[in-house]
């Protein structure tokens, strides 16, 4: 099944982007080729661009605190396992403390690194990191693989509290949804949302063999899905078949 996620707010959109970037960086960092480490740096700079908002840190801490308060309200509920509750609360507290103790905005140490700043200023230019432009970077790419991996780990360390917090918050958000089987009749689906709940994330699972992809839109009132397909000439066109999918709304 292919998973598509759609955020209901800009805040959740930012969390999803950060999660995707941190996951990509971790995979590239584990590789050994200099080319992979080049794209690990590209990804690290993308993380800095997304995480560079001055209010990001306080926004994450507010969400962590809100989750702690909500989970604490479940104490004494016989349907809740106290050991799992304590473990999750401990993880939330750990993430909160890590962010609280981090000075400045996320990635500030990287922004002050002269070597990385020089690379960042040219990495978006086509061919801008050639050896005649950045000889120091060219030399770094020829260092032993383990040394480059160690540098990448060190440079990303200051962003780890953000990565851990976003991963935990999204895990808790996704756990609130219950998947439901739906059908897009002639490729179209709409569902009105209950007025007494505020949803934050839509998750849609679609079988790859249907050879379609969903165009999603959603707000506090309605969810809309239109199934599309890519034709052989590259054009995108509606898929007018009845298509089954799995829909999860997370609050």
GUROSE-620384 format. One record per residue (C-alpha): residue number from 1; residue in three letters; z, y, x. Coordinates in steps of 0.2 Angstrom, whole numbers, always signed. Layout:
N
{pt NUM; ALA; {Z; Y; X}}
...
END
This chain:
251
{pt 1; UNK; {+0; +0; +0}}
{pt 2; UNK; {-4; +18; +6}}
{pt 3; UNK; {+10; +30; +3}}
{pt 4; UNK; {+6; +48; -2}}
{pt 5; UNK; {+20; +61; -3}}
{pt 6; UNK; {+20; +78; -12}}
{pt 7; UNK; {+34; +91; -9}}
{pt 8; UNK; {+40; +102; -24}}
{pt 9; UNK; {+46; +116; -12}}
{pt 10; UNK; {+42; +124; +4}}
{pt 11; UNK; {+58; +118; +11}}
{pt 12; UNK; {+54; +99; +8}}
{pt 13; UNK; {+36; +103; +15}}
{pt 14; UNK; {+44; +109; +31}}
{pt 15; UNK; {+55; +93; +32}}
{pt 16; UNK; {+40; +82; +30}}
{pt 17; UNK; {+30; +91; +43}}
{pt 18; UNK; {+44; +90; +55}}
{pt 19; UNK; {+47; +71; +52}}
{pt 20; UNK; {+29; +67; +55}}
{pt 21; UNK; {+28; +77; +71}}
{pt 22; UNK; {+44; +70; +78}}
{pt 23; UNK; {+38; +52; +74}}
{pt 24; UNK; {+21; +56; +83}}
{pt 25; UNK; {+30; +63; +98}}
{pt 26; UNK; {+42; +48; +100}}
{pt 27; UNK; {+27; +36; +99}}
{pt 28; UNK; {+17; +46; +112}}
{pt 29; UNK; {+32; +48; +124}}
{pt 30; UNK; {+34; +30; +125}}
{pt 31; UNK; {+16; +28; +131}}
{pt 32; UNK; {+12; +28; +150}}
{pt 33; UNK; {-5; +37; +151}}
{pt 34; UNK; {-6; +55; +156}}
{pt 35; UNK; {-18; +58; +142}}
{pt 36; UNK; {-5; +52; +129}}
{pt 37; UNK; {+8; +63; +137}}
{pt 38; UNK; {-4; +78; +136}}
{pt 39; UNK; {-4; +75; +117}}
{pt 40; UNK; {+15; +73; +117}}
{pt 41; UNK; {+16; +90; +124}}
{pt 42; UNK; {+4; +97; +110}}
{pt 43; UNK; {+15; +89; +97}}
{pt 44; UNK; {+31; +96; +105}}
{pt 45; UNK; {+23; +113; +104}}
{pt 46; UNK; {+18; +110; +86}}
{pt 47; UNK; {+37; +106; +83}}
{pt 48; UNK; {+42; +122; +90}}
{pt 49; UNK; {+30; +132; +79}}
{pt 50; UNK; {+37; +123; +64}}
{pt 51; UNK; {+55; +124; +69}}
{pt 52; UNK; {+54; +142; +76}}
{pt 53; UNK; {+59; +149; +59}}
{pt 54; UNK; {+75; +159; +62}}
{pt 55; UNK; {+83; +152; +46}}
{pt 56; UNK; {+79; +134; +49}}
{pt 57; UNK; {+95; +129; +57}}
{pt 58; UNK; {+106; +137; +44}}
{pt 59; UNK; {+95; +129; +30}}
{pt 60; UNK; {+97; +112; +37}}
{pt 61; UNK; {+116; +114; +39}}
{pt 62; UNK; {+117; +120; +20}}
{pt 63; UNK; {+108; +104; +15}}
{pt 64; UNK; {+119; +93; +25}}
{pt 65; UNK; {+134; +101; +18}}
{pt 66; UNK; {+127; +100; +0}}
{pt 67; UNK; {+124; +81; +3}}
{pt 68; UNK; {+142; +79; +10}}
{pt 69; UNK; {+149; +87; -6}}
{pt 70; UNK; {+139; +77; -18}}
{pt 71; UNK; {+143; +60; -9}}
{pt 72; UNK; {+161; +64; -9}}
{pt 73; UNK; {+161; +66; -28}}
{pt 74; UNK; {+156; +47; -29}}
{pt 75; UNK; {+173; +42; -21}}
{pt 76; UNK; {+182; +30; -33}}
{pt 77; UNK; {+166; +25; -42}}
{pt 78; UNK; {+166; +6; -43}}
{pt 79; UNK; {+147; +5; -42}}
{pt 80; UNK; {+148; +13; -24}}
{pt 81; UNK; {+152; +3; -8}}
{pt 82; UNK; {+165; +14; +0}}
{pt 83; UNK; {+160; +7; +18}}
{pt 84; UNK; {+142; +13; +16}}
{pt 85; UNK; {+148; +29; +8}}
{pt 86; UNK; {+160; +32; +23}}
{pt 87; UNK; {+146; +28; +35}}
{pt 88; UNK; {+133; +40; +27}}
{pt 89; UNK; {+146; +54; +27}}
{pt 90; UNK; {+150; +51; +45}}
{pt 91; UNK; {+131; +53; +49}}
{pt 92; UNK; {+130; +69; +39}}
{pt 93; UNK; {+145; +76; +48}}
{pt 94; UNK; {+139; +71; +65}}
{pt 95; UNK; {+122; +79; +62}}
{pt 96; UNK; {+131; +95; +55}}
{pt 97; UNK; {+142; +96; +71}}
{pt 98; UNK; {+127; +94; +83}}
{pt 99; UNK; {+118; +108; +74}}
{pt 100; UNK; {+133; +119; +74}}
{pt 101; UNK; {+136; +117; +92}}
{pt 102; UNK; {+118; +120; +97}}
{pt 103; UNK; {+117; +138; +103}}
{pt 104; UNK; {+102; +149; +98}}
{pt 105; UNK; {+87; +143; +87}}
{pt 106; UNK; {+80; +126; +89}}
{pt 107; UNK; {+69; +125; +105}}
{pt 108; UNK; {+75; +141; +113}}
{pt 109; UNK; {+77; +132; +130}}
{pt 110; UNK; {+59; +127; +129}}
{pt 111; UNK; {+53; +144; +125}}
{pt 112; UNK; {+62; +150; +140}}
{pt 113; UNK; {+54; +137; +152}}
{pt 114; UNK; {+41; +146; +163}}
{pt 115; UNK; {+31; +130; +166}}
{pt 116; UNK; {+30; +125; +148}}
{pt 117; UNK; {+26; +143; +142}}
{pt 118; UNK; {+11; +143; +153}}
{pt 119; UNK; {+5; +127; +146}}
{pt 120; UNK; {+8; +132; +128}}
{pt 121; UNK; {-2; +148; +130}}
{pt 122; UNK; {-17; +139; +135}}
{pt 123; UNK; {-16; +122; +126}}
{pt 124; UNK; {-24; +128; +110}}
{pt 125; UNK; {-39; +135; +120}}
{pt 126; UNK; {-53; +122; +121}}
{pt 127; UNK; {-52; +115; +139}}
{pt 128; UNK; {-39; +128; +143}}
{pt 129; UNK; {-28; +116; +153}}
{pt 130; UNK; {-41; +111; +167}}
{pt 131; UNK; {-34; +111; +184}}
{pt 132; UNK; {-42; +128; +189}}
{pt 133; UNK; {-32; +136; +175}}
{pt 134; UNK; {-15; +126; +177}}
{pt 135; UNK; {-14; +118; +194}}
{pt 136; UNK; {+5; +115; +191}}
{pt 137; UNK; {+1; +106; +175}}
{pt 138; UNK; {-13; +96; +184}}
{pt 139; UNK; {+0; +90; +197}}
{pt 140; UNK; {+13; +85; +184}}
{pt 141; UNK; {+0; +74; +176}}
{pt 142; UNK; {-2; +65; +192}}
{pt 143; UNK; {+17; +61; +194}}
{pt 144; UNK; {+23; +44; +191}}
{pt 145; UNK; {+23; +38; +172}}
{pt 146; UNK; {+42; +36; +172}}
{pt 147; UNK; {+45; +54; +179}}
{pt 148; UNK; {+33; +62; +165}}
{pt 149; UNK; {+43; +51; +152}}
{pt 150; UNK; {+59; +58; +159}}
{pt 151; UNK; {+53; +76; +158}}
{pt 152; UNK; {+47; +74; +140}}
{pt 153; UNK; {+64; +66; +135}}
{pt 154; UNK; {+73; +81; +143}}
{pt 155; UNK; {+62; +94; +135}}
{pt 156; UNK; {+64; +86; +118}}
{pt 157; UNK; {+83; +84; +119}}
{pt 158; UNK; {+87; +101; +112}}
{pt 159; UNK; {+77; +97; +96}}
{pt 160; UNK; {+85; +80; +93}}
{pt 161; UNK; {+99; +87; +81}}
{pt 162; UNK; {+85; +94; +70}}
{pt 163; UNK; {+75; +77; +71}}
{pt 164; UNK; {+91; +67; +66}}
{pt 165; UNK; {+96; +79; +52}}
{pt 166; UNK; {+79; +80; +44}}
{pt 167; UNK; {+77; +61; +45}}
{pt 168; UNK; {+94; +58; +37}}
{pt 169; UNK; {+91; +71; +23}}
{pt 170; UNK; {+74; +64; +19}}
{pt 171; UNK; {+81; +46; +19}}
{pt 172; UNK; {+94; +52; +6}}
{pt 173; UNK; {+81; +61; -4}}
{pt 174; UNK; {+70; +46; -5}}
{pt 175; UNK; {+84; +35; -10}}
{pt 176; UNK; {+86; +44; -27}}
{pt 177; UNK; {+70; +39; -34}}
{pt 178; UNK; {+65; +24; -45}}
{pt 179; UNK; {+47; +17; -43}}
{pt 180; UNK; {+37; +15; -59}}
{pt 181; UNK; {+21; +7; -62}}
{pt 182; UNK; {+8; +19; -69}}
{pt 183; UNK; {-11; +19; -73}}
{pt 184; UNK; {-23; +34; -70}}
{pt 185; UNK; {-35; +32; -85}}
{pt 186; UNK; {-53; +36; -80}}
{pt 187; UNK; {-45; +42; -64}}
{pt 188; UNK; {-33; +55; -72}}
{pt 189; UNK; {-15; +55; -75}}
{pt 190; UNK; {-2; +68; -81}}
{pt 191; UNK; {+16; +67; -85}}
{pt 192; UNK; {+28; +80; -92}}
{pt 193; UNK; {+45; +81; -82}}
{pt 194; UNK; {+62; +82; -90}}
{pt 195; UNK; {+69; +99; -91}}
{pt 196; UNK; {+87; +94; -86}}
{pt 197; UNK; {+82; +87; -69}}
{pt 198; UNK; {+75; +96; -54}}
{pt 199; UNK; {+64; +85; -43}}
{pt 200; UNK; {+60; +88; -25}}
{pt 201; UNK; {+48; +75; -19}}
{pt 202; UNK; {+34; +64; -27}}
{pt 203; UNK; {+30; +48; -19}}
{pt 204; UNK; {+14; +38; -24}}
{pt 205; UNK; {+9; +21; -18}}
{pt 206; UNK; {-9; +16; -20}}
{pt 207; UNK; {-17; -1; -15}}
{pt 208; UNK; {-31; +2; -1}}
{pt 209; UNK; {-43; -10; -10}}
{pt 210; UNK; {-46; +3; -24}}
{pt 211; UNK; {-55; +14; -12}}
{pt 212; UNK; {-48; +30; -19}}
{pt 213; UNK; {-36; +43; -14}}
{pt 214; UNK; {-25; +55; -25}}
{pt 215; UNK; {-26; +74; -27}}
{pt 216; UNK; {-8; +78; -32}}
{pt 217; UNK; {-1; +94; -40}}
{pt 218; UNK; {+17; +96; -47}}
{pt 219; UNK; {+29; +108; -52}}
{pt 220; UNK; {+46; +108; -62}}
{pt 221; UNK; {+36; +105; -78}}
{pt 222; UNK; {+22; +93; -75}}
{pt 223; UNK; {+14; +80; -63}}
{pt 224; UNK; {-4; +79; -61}}
{pt 225; UNK; {-14; +65; -52}}
{pt 226; UNK; {-33; +65; -50}}
{pt 227; UNK; {-41; +50; -41}}
{pt 228; UNK; {-55; +54; -29}}
{pt 229; UNK; {-67; +44; -18}}
{pt 230; UNK; {-77; +48; -2}}
{pt 231; UNK; {-95; +44; -5}}
{pt 232; UNK; {-107; +38; +9}}
{pt 233; UNK; {-114; +55; +11}}
{pt 234; UNK; {-97; +62; +15}}
{pt 235; UNK; {-95; +71; -2}}
{pt 236; UNK; {-79; +69; -12}}
{pt 237; UNK; {-81; +65; -30}}
{pt 238; UNK; {-70; +59; -44}}
{pt 239; UNK; {-66; +41; -46}}
{pt 240; UNK; {-68; +37; -65}}
{pt 241; UNK; {-60; +20; -65}}
{pt 242; UNK; {-43; +15; -72}}
{pt 243; UNK; {-32; +14; -57}}
{pt 244; UNK; {-15; +7; -56}}
{pt 245; UNK; {-2; +15; -44}}
{pt 246; UNK; {+17; +17; -41}}
{pt 247; UNK; {+25; +33; -44}}
{pt 248; UNK; {+42; +38; -38}}
{pt 249; UNK; {+51; +55; -42}}
{pt 250; UNK; {+65; +60; -31}}
{pt 251; UNK; {+78; +72; -35}}
END
